C-alpha cells in the first residue's frame, strides 16, 4: 500500500476498530516499516486525530478521544448497524430521549449511499419492537459496558439490589442482554466466584480497571438463556430445595446454567433450589436429576402432599 493517503485511511480504520495496537502489528497490517508507520501516525495527528504512543517492548498506539469529533471510517455493515441501532435506541428509551437518537440517525442517513439507505429503510419497515423499555439506560453506560465486554476488561461498579442494598462489585464482563423491558449485564463476579446478571439501570459508578483477562466460557448456550434461567427463579410461586449427595462440580456439569443457584450443603451435599408457577411445574425439575445421585426434597407440606398423591397414582399405574 504505497499511496500515503490510502495508507493513512487504512491506518485510521484500524485504530478506530481496536483500542490498542502494537507497533509491529500495525506495520505488518499496512505492509510498511515501523519508520513509515511513525510518519503516518504523525500525519493523522496533523489532521486532528489524537494518537497516543506508548514506548517500550510492550508499547504501541491508541486512538484517544479529543475535544471534538473527527470523521469516522465505517464499512457498509457498520453503517447499517449504527443506523438500525439508533432506531432501537429511540424506541427502547436509551439515553435522554427519542429526539437525540433520531437526530443522530438523520445525520447518518443523510450521508449514506443510496444502496445502504435502502437496506436501512427495509430493516426499519419490517422490524417491529416487541416492547418498550420501562427503565431508561444511559447511552454512555451501555457504550462503556460494550467496550469492556469486547476487550475483556475487568470493571468495578456499585450495584443496588431489589431490597435497596448497595454493594461494590468487581466483574469480568461477558454480554449485554435486552429482556423483559430491561437491559441486563452478564458477567463473572470475581469476589463471589460465580456468574451473575445485573440490571444496568441499577448500576452506578462504573470504573474500568485496565486489567484485561482471558474470556470465560458461559455455562449456557448463550447469554440470553442465562438471563432467562436467572430471572425465571425470581418469578416462582412455589419453591423447594433438593439436597443432593454430589459435588458442586457434578451438579454444575449436569445442570449447566440451571444450577446457578446451587450452594454447598452440609456433609458434602449440594442444595439445589427449584421452583415453578404451579406445584406440578416445580416437581418436573426432579426428572432432571440423574439416577446415580441420591437426593431428598425439602419443601412445604402442600408440595409434599401433591408428591405423595402422585407417587400413589404411579404405583397403581405400573
LUMLOVEX-726692 format. One record per residue (C-alpha): chain; residue number from 1; residue in one letter; x, y, z. Coordinates in nm, 2 decimals. Layout:
r chain: A	resi: NUM	resn: A	px: X	py: Y	pz: Z
...
! end
This chain:
r chain: A	resi: 1	resn: X	px: 0.00	py: 0.00	pz: 0.00
r chain: A	resi: 2	resn: X	px: 0.23	py: 0.27	pz: -0.13
r chain: A	resi: 3	resn: X	px: -0.01	py: 0.56	pz: -0.16
r chain: A	resi: 4	resn: X	px: 0.02	py: 0.77	pz: 0.16
r chain: A	resi: 5	resn: X	px: -0.35	py: 0.89	pz: 0.16
r chain: A	resi: 6	resn: X	px: -0.49	py: 0.54	pz: 0.12
r chain: A	resi: 7	resn: X	px: -0.25	py: 0.41	pz: 0.38
r chain: A	resi: 8	resn: X	px: -0.35	py: 0.68	pz: 0.62
r chain: A	resi: 9	resn: X	px: -0.72	py: 0.59	pz: 0.58
r chain: A	resi: 10	resn: X	px: -0.64	py: 0.23	pz: 0.63
r chain: A	resi: 11	resn: X	px: -0.44	py: 0.32	pz: 0.95
r chain: A	resi: 12	resn: X	px: -0.72	py: 0.53	pz: 1.08
r chain: A	resi: 13	resn: X	px: -0.97	py: 0.25	pz: 1.02
r chain: A	resi: 14	resn: X	px: -0.75	py: 0.00	pz: 1.21
r chain: A	resi: 15	resn: X	px: -0.71	py: 0.25	pz: 1.50
r chain: A	resi: 16	resn: X	px: -1.08	py: 0.30	pz: 1.52
r chain: A	resi: 17	resn: X	px: -1.16	py: -0.07	pz: 1.52
r chain: A	resi: 18	resn: X	px: -0.94	py: -0.17	pz: 1.81
r chain: A	resi: 19	resn: X	px: -0.85	py: 0.01	pz: 2.13
r chain: A	resi: 20	resn: X	px: -0.47	py: -0.07	pz: 2.13
r chain: A	resi: 21	resn: X	px: -0.23	py: -0.19	pz: 1.86
r chain: A	resi: 22	resn: X	px: 0.14	py: -0.27	pz: 1.90
r chain: A	resi: 23	resn: X	px: 0.37	py: -0.10	pz: 1.65
r chain: A	resi: 24	resn: X	px: 0.48	py: -0.43	pz: 1.48
r chain: A	resi: 25	resn: X	px: 0.11	py: -0.54	pz: 1.44
r chain: A	resi: 26	resn: X	px: 0.01	py: -0.21	pz: 1.27
r chain: A	resi: 27	resn: X	px: 0.32	py: -0.21	pz: 1.05
r chain: A	resi: 28	resn: X	px: 0.25	py: -0.57	pz: 0.95
r chain: A	resi: 29	resn: X	px: -0.12	py: -0.49	pz: 0.87
r chain: A	resi: 30	resn: X	px: -0.01	py: -0.20	pz: 0.65
r chain: A	resi: 31	resn: X	px: 0.29	py: -0.38	pz: 0.50
r chain: A	resi: 32	resn: X	px: 0.52	py: -0.09	pz: 0.58
r chain: A	resi: 33	resn: X	px: 0.82	py: -0.04	pz: 0.80
r chain: A	resi: 34	resn: X	px: 0.78	py: 0.09	pz: 1.16
r chain: A	resi: 35	resn: X	px: 0.96	py: 0.41	pz: 1.04
r chain: A	resi: 36	resn: X	px: 0.69	py: 0.47	pz: 0.78
r chain: A	resi: 37	resn: X	px: 0.42	py: 0.38	pz: 1.03
r chain: A	resi: 38	resn: X	px: 0.55	py: 0.66	pz: 1.26
r chain: A	resi: 39	resn: X	px: 0.53	py: 0.91	pz: 0.97
r chain: A	resi: 40	resn: X	px: 0.17	py: 0.80	pz: 0.90
r chain: A	resi: 41	resn: X	px: 0.09	py: 0.84	pz: 1.27
r chain: A	resi: 42	resn: X	px: 0.23	py: 1.20	pz: 1.26
r chain: A	resi: 43	resn: X	px: 0.01	py: 1.27	pz: 0.95
r chain: A	resi: 44	resn: X	px: -0.30	py: 1.17	pz: 1.14
r chain: A	resi: 45	resn: X	px: -0.21	py: 1.39	pz: 1.43
r chain: A	resi: 46	resn: X	px: -0.17	py: 1.68	pz: 1.19
r chain: A	resi: 47	resn: X	px: -0.53	py: 1.62	pz: 1.08
r chain: A	resi: 48	resn: X	px: -0.65	py: 1.65	pz: 1.44
r chain: A	resi: 49	resn: X	px: -0.66	py: 1.28	pz: 1.55
r chain: A	resi: 50	resn: X	px: -0.51	py: 1.23	pz: 1.89
r chain: A	resi: 51	resn: X	px: -0.30	py: 0.91	pz: 1.86
r chain: A	resi: 52	resn: X	px: -0.12	py: 0.82	pz: 2.19
r chain: A	resi: 53	resn: X	px: 0.21	py: 0.63	pz: 2.16
r chain: A	resi: 54	resn: X	px: 0.34	py: 0.40	pz: 2.44
r chain: A	resi: 55	resn: X	px: 0.71	py: 0.33	pz: 2.42
r chain: A	resi: 56	resn: X	px: 0.89	py: 0.01	pz: 2.51
r chain: A	resi: 57	resn: X	px: 0.87	py: -0.35	pz: 2.41
r chain: A	resi: 58	resn: X	px: 0.50	py: -0.37	pz: 2.51
r chain: A	resi: 59	resn: X	px: 0.43	py: -0.03	pz: 2.36
r chain: A	resi: 60	resn: X	px: 0.20	py: 0.06	pz: 2.07
r chain: A	resi: 61	resn: X	px: -0.06	py: 0.31	pz: 1.96
r chain: A	resi: 62	resn: X	px: -0.41	py: 0.40	pz: 2.07
r chain: A	resi: 63	resn: X	px: -0.66	py: 0.65	pz: 1.93
r chain: A	resi: 64	resn: X	px: -0.77	py: 0.88	pz: 2.21
r chain: A	resi: 65	resn: X	px: -1.07	py: 1.10	pz: 2.25
r chain: A	resi: 66	resn: X	px: -1.03	py: 1.46	pz: 2.17
r chain: A	resi: 67	resn: X	px: -1.21	py: 1.79	pz: 2.22
r chain: A	resi: 68	resn: X	px: -1.41	py: 1.74	pz: 1.90
r chain: A	resi: 69	resn: X	px: -1.54	py: 1.45	pz: 1.70
r chain: A	resi: 70	resn: X	px: -1.32	py: 1.37	pz: 1.40
r chain: A	resi: 71	resn: X	px: -1.46	py: 1.19	pz: 1.09
r chain: A	resi: 72	resn: X	px: -1.52	py: 0.82	pz: 1.14
r chain: A	resi: 73	resn: X	px: -1.45	py: 0.55	pz: 0.89
r chain: A	resi: 74	resn: X	px: -1.73	py: 0.29	pz: 0.87
r chain: A	resi: 75	resn: X	px: -1.77	py: 0.00	pz: 0.64
r chain: A	resi: 76	resn: X	px: -2.11	py: -0.08	pz: 0.49
r chain: A	resi: 77	resn: X	px: -2.22	py: -0.33	pz: 0.76
r chain: A	resi: 78	resn: X	px: -2.11	py: -0.10	pz: 1.04
r chain: A	resi: 79	resn: X	px: -2.30	py: 0.20	pz: 0.90
r chain: A	resi: 80	resn: X	px: -2.62	py: -0.01	pz: 0.86
r chain: A	resi: 81	resn: X	px: -2.58	py: -0.15	pz: 1.21
r chain: A	resi: 82	resn: X	px: -2.54	py: 0.20	pz: 1.36
r chain: A	resi: 83	resn: X	px: -2.84	py: 0.33	pz: 1.18
r chain: A	resi: 84	resn: X	px: -3.06	py: 0.04	pz: 1.30
r chain: A	resi: 85	resn: X	px: -2.91	py: 0.06	pz: 1.65
r chain: A	resi: 86	resn: X	px: -3.01	py: 0.43	pz: 1.67
r chain: A	resi: 87	resn: X	px: -3.37	py: 0.35	pz: 1.58
r chain: A	resi: 88	resn: X	px: -3.37	py: 0.08	pz: 1.85
r chain: A	resi: 89	resn: X	px: -3.23	py: 0.34	pz: 2.10
r chain: A	resi: 90	resn: X	px: -3.51	py: 0.58	pz: 2.01
r chain: A	resi: 91	resn: X	px: -3.77	py: 0.31	pz: 2.07
r chain: A	resi: 92	resn: X	px: -3.64	py: 0.15	pz: 2.38
r chain: A	resi: 93	resn: X	px: -3.55	py: 0.45	pz: 2.58
r chain: A	resi: 94	resn: X	px: -3.17	py: 0.46	pz: 2.57
r chain: A	resi: 95	resn: X	px: -3.03	py: 0.80	pz: 2.66
r chain: A	resi: 96	resn: X	px: -3.22	py: 1.12	pz: 2.73
r chain: A	resi: 97	resn: X	px: -3.50	py: 1.06	pz: 2.48
r chain: A	resi: 98	resn: X	px: -3.60	py: 0.98	pz: 2.13
r chain: A	resi: 99	resn: X	px: -3.50	py: 1.31	pz: 1.98
r chain: A	resi: 100	resn: X	px: -3.13	py: 1.26	pz: 2.04
r chain: A	resi: 101	resn: X	px: -3.13	py: 0.92	pz: 1.87
r chain: A	resi: 102	resn: X	px: -3.35	py: 1.04	pz: 1.58
r chain: A	resi: 103	resn: X	px: -3.13	py: 1.34	pz: 1.52
r chain: A	resi: 104	resn: X	px: -2.82	py: 1.13	pz: 1.50
r chain: A	resi: 105	resn: X	px: -3.00	py: 0.88	pz: 1.28
r chain: A	resi: 106	resn: X	px: -3.09	py: 1.16	pz: 1.04
r chain: A	resi: 107	resn: X	px: -2.73	py: 1.28	pz: 1.01
r chain: A	resi: 108	resn: X	px: -2.60	py: 0.93	pz: 0.93
r chain: A	resi: 109	resn: X	px: -2.87	py: 0.86	pz: 0.68
r chain: A	resi: 110	resn: X	px: -2.80	py: 1.19	pz: 0.50
r chain: A	resi: 111	resn: X	px: -2.45	py: 1.07	pz: 0.40
r chain: A	resi: 112	resn: X	px: -2.53	py: 0.71	pz: 0.34
r chain: A	resi: 113	resn: X	px: -2.51	py: 0.58	pz: -0.02
r chain: A	resi: 114	resn: X	px: -2.84	py: 0.50	pz: -0.18
r chain: A	resi: 115	resn: X	px: -2.79	py: 0.12	pz: -0.16
r chain: A	resi: 116	resn: X	px: -2.73	py: 0.14	pz: 0.22
r chain: A	resi: 117	resn: X	px: -3.03	py: 0.38	pz: 0.27
r chain: A	resi: 118	resn: X	px: -3.24	py: 0.11	pz: 0.11
r chain: A	resi: 119	resn: X	px: -3.10	py: -0.16	pz: 0.34
r chain: A	resi: 120	resn: X	px: -3.17	py: 0.06	pz: 0.65
r chain: A	resi: 121	resn: X	px: -3.52	py: 0.15	pz: 0.52
r chain: A	resi: 122	resn: X	px: -3.61	py: -0.21	pz: 0.46
r chain: A	resi: 123	resn: X	px: -3.50	py: -0.31	pz: 0.81
r chain: A	resi: 124	resn: X	px: -3.69	py: -0.03	pz: 0.97
r chain: A	resi: 125	resn: X	px: -4.01	py: -0.11	pz: 0.77
r chain: A	resi: 126	resn: X	px: -4.01	py: -0.47	pz: 0.86
r chain: A	resi: 127	resn: X	px: -3.87	py: -0.47	pz: 1.22
r chain: A	resi: 128	resn: X	px: -4.13	py: -0.43	pz: 1.49
r chain: A	resi: 129	resn: X	px: -4.01	py: -0.39	pz: 1.85
r chain: A	resi: 130	resn: X	px: -4.19	py: -0.62	pz: 2.09
r chain: A	resi: 131	resn: X	px: -4.17	py: -0.39	pz: 2.40
r chain: A	resi: 132	resn: X	px: -4.07	py: -0.06	pz: 2.51
r chain: A	resi: 133	resn: X	px: -3.82	py: -0.03	pz: 2.80
r chain: A	resi: 134	resn: X	px: -3.95	py: 0.09	pz: 3.13
r chain: A	resi: 135	resn: X	px: -3.62	py: 0.20	pz: 3.27
r chain: A	resi: 136	resn: X	px: -3.40	py: 0.45	pz: 3.08
r chain: A	resi: 137	resn: X	px: -3.04	py: 0.34	pz: 3.04
r chain: A	resi: 138	resn: X	px: -2.77	py: 0.60	pz: 2.98
r chain: A	resi: 139	resn: X	px: -2.61	py: 0.55	pz: 2.64
r chain: A	resi: 140	resn: X	px: -2.27	py: 0.62	pz: 2.80
r chain: A	resi: 141	resn: X	px: -2.31	py: 0.33	pz: 3.03
r chain: A	resi: 142	resn: X	px: -2.41	py: 0.09	pz: 2.75
r chain: A	resi: 143	resn: X	px: -2.11	py: 0.21	pz: 2.55
r chain: A	resi: 144	resn: X	px: -1.87	py: 0.16	pz: 2.84
r chain: A	resi: 145	resn: X	px: -2.01	py: -0.19	pz: 2.91
r chain: A	resi: 146	resn: X	px: -2.00	py: -0.29	pz: 2.55
r chain: A	resi: 147	resn: X	px: -1.63	py: -0.19	pz: 2.52
r chain: A	resi: 148	resn: X	px: -1.55	py: -0.38	pz: 2.84
r chain: A	resi: 149	resn: X	px: -1.72	py: -0.69	pz: 2.70
r chain: A	resi: 150	resn: X	px: -1.53	py: -0.66	pz: 2.37
r chain: A	resi: 151	resn: X	px: -1.19	py: -0.60	pz: 2.54
r chain: A	resi: 152	resn: X	px: -1.25	py: -0.85	pz: 2.83
r chain: A	resi: 153	resn: X	px: -1.16	py: -0.57	pz: 3.08
r chain: A	resi: 154	resn: X	px: -1.25	py: -0.60	pz: 3.44
r chain: A	resi: 155	resn: X	px: -1.49	py: -0.34	pz: 3.58
r chain: A	resi: 156	resn: X	px: -1.58	py: -0.21	pz: 3.92
r chain: A	resi: 157	resn: X	px: -1.92	py: -0.06	pz: 3.99
r chain: A	resi: 158	resn: X	px: -2.18	py: -0.01	pz: 4.27
r chain: A	resi: 159	resn: X	px: -2.50	py: -0.22	pz: 4.25
r chain: A	resi: 160	resn: X	px: -2.83	py: -0.16	pz: 4.42
r chain: A	resi: 161	resn: X	px: -3.03	py: -0.49	pz: 4.45
r chain: A	resi: 162	resn: X	px: -3.41	py: -0.53	pz: 4.48
r chain: A	resi: 163	resn: X	px: -3.40	py: -0.47	pz: 4.86
r chain: A	resi: 164	resn: X	px: -3.21	py: -0.15	pz: 4.81
r chain: A	resi: 165	resn: X	px: -2.88	py: -0.29	pz: 4.94
r chain: A	resi: 166	resn: X	px: -2.58	py: -0.13	pz: 4.77
r chain: A	resi: 167	resn: X	px: -2.27	py: -0.35	pz: 4.72
r chain: A	resi: 168	resn: X	px: -1.94	py: -0.29	pz: 4.54
r chain: A	resi: 169	resn: X	px: -1.87	py: -0.54	pz: 4.25
r chain: A	resi: 170	resn: X	px: -1.56	py: -0.64	pz: 4.06
r chain: A	resi: 171	resn: X	px: -1.65	py: -0.84	pz: 3.75
r chain: A	resi: 172	resn: X	px: -1.53	py: -0.98	pz: 3.42
r chain: A	resi: 173	resn: X	px: -1.78	py: -0.87	pz: 3.15
r chain: A	resi: 174	resn: X	px: -1.94	py: -1.11	pz: 2.91
r chain: A	resi: 175	resn: X	px: -2.26	py: -0.97	pz: 2.74
r chain: A	resi: 176	resn: X	px: -2.54	py: -0.72	pz: 2.73
r chain: A	resi: 177	resn: X	px: -2.89	py: -0.86	pz: 2.70
r chain: A	resi: 178	resn: X	px: -3.22	py: -0.67	pz: 2.65
r chain: A	resi: 179	resn: X	px: -3.51	py: -0.87	pz: 2.80
r chain: A	resi: 180	resn: X	px: -3.85	py: -0.81	pz: 2.96
r chain: A	resi: 181	resn: X	px: -3.84	py: -0.43	pz: 2.90
r chain: A	resi: 182	resn: X	px: -3.50	py: -0.41	pz: 3.07
r chain: A	resi: 183	resn: X	px: -3.13	py: -0.42	pz: 2.99
r chain: A	resi: 184	resn: X	px: -2.91	py: -0.68	pz: 3.17
r chain: A	resi: 185	resn: X	px: -2.54	py: -0.72	pz: 3.21
r chain: A	resi: 186	resn: X	px: -2.39	py: -1.07	pz: 3.23
r chain: A	resi: 187	resn: X	px: -2.05	py: -1.10	pz: 3.40
r chain: A	resi: 188	resn: X	px: -1.83	py: -1.32	pz: 3.61
r chain: A	resi: 189	resn: X	px: -1.83	py: -1.19	pz: 3.97
r chain: A	resi: 190	resn: X	px: -1.47	py: -1.21	pz: 4.08
r chain: A	resi: 191	resn: X	px: -1.54	py: -1.19	pz: 4.46
r chain: A	resi: 192	resn: X	px: -1.83	py: -1.43	pz: 4.45
r chain: A	resi: 193	resn: X	px: -1.66	py: -1.67	pz: 4.21
r chain: A	resi: 194	resn: X	px: -1.97	py: -1.72	pz: 4.00
r chain: A	resi: 195	resn: X	px: -2.17	py: -1.58	pz: 3.71
r chain: A	resi: 196	resn: X	px: -2.42	py: -1.30	pz: 3.78
r chain: A	resi: 197	resn: X	px: -2.67	py: -1.09	pz: 3.59
r chain: A	resi: 198	resn: X	px: -2.71	py: -0.72	pz: 3.68
r chain: A	resi: 199	resn: X	px: -2.99	py: -0.48	pz: 3.58
r chain: A	resi: 200	resn: X	px: -2.80	py: -0.19	pz: 3.41
r chain: A	resi: 201	resn: X	px: -3.03	py: 0.08	pz: 3.54
r chain: A	resi: 202	resn: X	px: -2.93	py: -0.03	pz: 3.90
r chain: A	resi: 203	resn: X	px: -2.55	py: 0.00	pz: 3.83
r chain: A	resi: 204	resn: X	px: -2.36	py: 0.32	pz: 3.91
r chain: A	resi: 205	resn: X	px: -2.00	py: 0.45	pz: 3.94
r chain: A	resi: 206	resn: X	px: -1.87	py: 0.24	pz: 3.65
r chain: A	resi: 207	resn: X	px: -1.49	py: 0.23	pz: 3.66
r chain: A	resi: 208	resn: X	px: -1.26	py: 0.05	pz: 3.42
r chain: A	resi: 209	resn: X	px: -0.95	py: -0.12	pz: 3.57
r chain: A	resi: 210	resn: X	px: -0.74	py: -0.15	pz: 3.26
r chain: A	resi: 211	resn: X	px: -0.69	py: -0.52	pz: 3.36
r chain: A	resi: 212	resn: X	px: -0.76	py: -0.75	pz: 3.06
r chain: A	resi: 213	resn: X	px: -0.84	py: -1.12	pz: 3.13
r chain: A	resi: 214	resn: X	px: -0.89	py: -1.43	pz: 2.92
r chain: A	resi: 215	resn: X	px: -1.26	py: -1.48	pz: 2.82
r chain: A	resi: 216	resn: X	px: -1.45	py: -1.73	pz: 3.03
r chain: A	resi: 217	resn: X	px: -1.70	py: -1.98	pz: 2.90
r chain: A	resi: 218	resn: X	px: -2.05	py: -1.90	pz: 3.00
r chain: A	resi: 219	resn: X	px: -2.24	py: -2.21	pz: 3.14
r chain: A	resi: 220	resn: X	px: -2.52	py: -2.17	pz: 2.90
r chain: A	resi: 221	resn: X	px: -2.60	py: -2.19	pz: 2.52
r chain: A	resi: 222	resn: X	px: -2.59	py: -1.81	pz: 2.51
r chain: A	resi: 223	resn: X	px: -2.63	py: -1.51	pz: 2.74
r chain: A	resi: 224	resn: X	px: -3.00	py: -1.48	pz: 2.66
r chain: A	resi: 225	resn: X	px: -3.06	py: -1.83	pz: 2.80
r chain: A	resi: 226	resn: X	px: -2.85	py: -1.74	pz: 3.11
r chain: A	resi: 227	resn: X	px: -3.06	py: -1.43	pz: 3.18
r chain: A	resi: 228	resn: X	px: -3.38	py: -1.64	pz: 3.13
r chain: A	resi: 229	resn: X	px: -3.26	py: -1.90	pz: 3.38
r chain: A	resi: 230	resn: X	px: -3.15	py: -1.64	pz: 3.64
r chain: A	resi: 231	resn: X	px: -3.48	py: -1.45	pz: 3.63
r chain: A	resi: 232	resn: X	px: -3.72	py: -1.74	pz: 3.60
r chain: A	resi: 233	resn: X	px: -3.63	py: -1.82	pz: 3.96
r chain: A	resi: 234	resn: X	px: -3.75	py: -1.48	pz: 4.07
r chain: A	resi: 235	resn: X	px: -4.10	py: -1.54	pz: 3.95
r chain: A	resi: 236	resn: X	px: -4.16	py: -1.88	pz: 4.11
r chain: A	resi: 237	resn: X	px: -4.48	py: -1.91	pz: 4.31
r chain: A	resi: 238	resn: X	px: -4.37	py: -2.24	pz: 4.47
r chain: A	resi: 239	resn: X	px: -4.02	py: -2.33	pz: 4.57
r chain: A	resi: 240	resn: X	px: -3.83	py: -2.62	pz: 4.73
r chain: A	resi: 241	resn: X	px: -3.47	py: -2.74	pz: 4.78
r chain: A	resi: 242	resn: X	px: -3.33	py: -3.06	pz: 4.65
r chain: A	resi: 243	resn: X	px: -3.04	py: -3.18	pz: 4.87
r chain: A	resi: 244	resn: X	px: -2.82	py: -3.40	pz: 4.66
r chain: A	resi: 245	resn: X	px: -2.53	py: -3.63	pz: 4.76
r chain: A	resi: 246	resn: X	px: -2.30	py: -3.49	pz: 4.49
r chain: A	resi: 247	resn: X	px: -2.02	py: -3.24	pz: 4.44
r chain: A	resi: 248	resn: X	px: -2.08	py: -2.89	pz: 4.31
r chain: A	resi: 249	resn: X	px: -1.87	py: -2.98	pz: 4.00
r chain: A	resi: 250	resn: X	px: -2.11	py: -3.27	pz: 3.93
r chain: A	resi: 251	resn: X	px: -2.42	py: -3.06	pz: 3.97
r chain: A	resi: 252	resn: X	px: -2.29	py: -2.78	pz: 3.75
r chain: A	resi: 253	resn: X	px: -2.17	py: -3.02	pz: 3.49
r chain: A	resi: 254	resn: X	px: -2.51	py: -3.19	pz: 3.47
r chain: A	resi: 255	resn: X	px: -2.75	py: -2.89	pz: 3.51
r chain: A	resi: 256	resn: X	px: -2.54	py: -2.62	pz: 3.34
r chain: A	resi: 257	resn: X	px: -2.68	py: -2.27	pz: 3.38
r chain: A	resi: 258	resn: X	px: -2.99	py: -2.40	pz: 3.56
r chain: A	resi: 259	resn: X	px: -2.76	py: -2.49	pz: 3.86
r chain: A	resi: 260	resn: X	px: -2.66	py: -2.12	pz: 3.90
r chain: A	resi: 261	resn: X	px: -2.84	py: -2.10	pz: 4.24
r chain: A	resi: 262	resn: X	px: -2.70	py: -2.42	pz: 4.38
r chain: A	resi: 263	resn: X	px: -2.50	py: -2.39	pz: 4.71
r chain: A	resi: 264	resn: X	px: -2.29	py: -2.62	pz: 4.92
r chain: A	resi: 265	resn: X	px: -2.49	py: -2.81	pz: 5.18
r chain: A	resi: 266	resn: X	px: -2.39	py: -3.00	pz: 5.49
r chain: A	resi: 267	resn: X	px: -2.17	py: -3.31	pz: 5.49
r chain: A	resi: 268	resn: X	px: -2.05	py: -3.28	pz: 5.13
r chain: A	resi: 269	resn: X	px: -2.40	py: -3.23	pz: 4.98
r chain: A	resi: 270	resn: X	px: -2.53	py: -2.97	pz: 4.74
r chain: A	resi: 271	resn: X	px: -2.86	py: -2.78	pz: 4.79
r chain: A	resi: 272	resn: X	px: -3.03	py: -2.71	pz: 4.45
r chain: A	resi: 273	resn: X	px: -3.33	py: -2.47	pz: 4.47
r chain: A	resi: 274	resn: X	px: -3.62	py: -2.55	pz: 4.23
r chain: A	resi: 275	resn: X	px: -3.95	py: -2.38	pz: 4.17
r chain: A	resi: 276	resn: X	px: -4.24	py: -2.33	pz: 3.94
r chain: A	resi: 277	resn: X	px: -4.56	py: -2.14	pz: 3.88
r chain: A	resi: 278	resn: X	px: -4.75	py: -2.45	pz: 4.00
r chain: A	resi: 279	resn: X	px: -4.66	py: -2.75	pz: 4.21
r chain: A	resi: 280	resn: X	px: -4.66	py: -2.99	pz: 3.91
r chain: A	resi: 281	resn: X	px: -4.42	py: -2.75	pz: 3.73
r chain: A	resi: 282	resn: X	px: -4.20	py: -2.75	pz: 4.03
r chain: A	resi: 283	resn: X	px: -4.19	py: -3.13	pz: 4.05
r chain: A	resi: 284	resn: X	px: -4.09	py: -3.15	pz: 3.68
r chain: A	resi: 285	resn: X	px: -3.74	py: -3.04	pz: 3.78
r chain: A	resi: 286	resn: X	px: -3.70	py: -3.37	pz: 3.97
r chain: A	resi: 287	resn: X	px: -3.69	py: -3.56	pz: 3.64
r chain: A	resi: 288	resn: X	px: -3.37	py: -3.38	pz: 3.56
r chain: A	resi: 289	resn: X	px: -3.18	py: -3.55	pz: 3.84
r chain: A	resi: 290	resn: X	px: -2.96	py: -3.84	pz: 3.72
r chain: A	resi: 291	resn: X	px: -3.03	py: -4.19	pz: 3.86
r chain: A	resi: 292	resn: X	px: -2.68	py: -4.22	pz: 4.02
r chain: A	resi: 293	resn: X	px: -2.73	py: -3.92	pz: 4.25
r chain: A	resi: 294	resn: X	px: -2.92	py: -3.97	pz: 4.58
r chain: A	resi: 295	resn: X	px: -3.14	py: -3.68	pz: 4.69
r chain: A	resi: 296	resn: X	px: -3.40	py: -3.56	pz: 4.94
r chain: A	resi: 297	resn: X	px: -3.66	py: -3.29	pz: 4.88
r chain: A	resi: 298	resn: X	px: -3.71	py: -3.02	pz: 5.14
r chain: A	resi: 299	resn: X	px: -4.04	py: -2.85	pz: 5.07
r chain: A	resi: 300	resn: X	px: -4.37	py: -2.71	pz: 5.22
r chain: A	resi: 301	resn: X	px: -4.63	py: -2.96	pz: 5.32
r chain: A	resi: 302	resn: X	px: -4.86	py: -2.87	pz: 5.03
r chain: A	resi: 303	resn: X	px: -4.59	py: -2.96	pz: 4.79
r chain: A	resi: 304	resn: X	px: -4.51	py: -3.29	pz: 4.98
r chain: A	resi: 305	resn: X	px: -4.88	py: -3.38	pz: 4.97
r chain: A	resi: 306	resn: X	px: -4.90	py: -3.34	pz: 4.59
r chain: A	resi: 307	resn: X	px: -4.59	py: -3.55	pz: 4.55
r chain: A	resi: 308	resn: X	px: -4.72	py: -3.83	pz: 4.78
r chain: A	resi: 309	resn: X	px: -5.05	py: -3.83	pz: 4.59
r chain: A	resi: 310	resn: X	px: -4.87	py: -3.85	pz: 4.26
r chain: A	resi: 311	resn: X	px: -4.65	py: -4.14	pz: 4.39
r chain: A	resi: 312	resn: X	px: -4.96	py: -4.33	pz: 4.48
r chain: A	resi: 313	resn: X	px: -5.10	py: -4.27	pz: 4.13
r chain: A	resi: 314	resn: X	px: -4.78	py: -4.40	pz: 3.98
r chain: A	resi: 315	resn: X	px: -4.78	py: -4.72	pz: 4.19
r chain: A	resi: 316	resn: X	px: -5.13	py: -4.81	pz: 4.06
r chain: A	resi: 317	resn: X	px: -5.05	py: -4.72	pz: 3.70
r chain: A	resi: 318	resn: X	px: -4.75	py: -4.96	pz: 3.67
! end
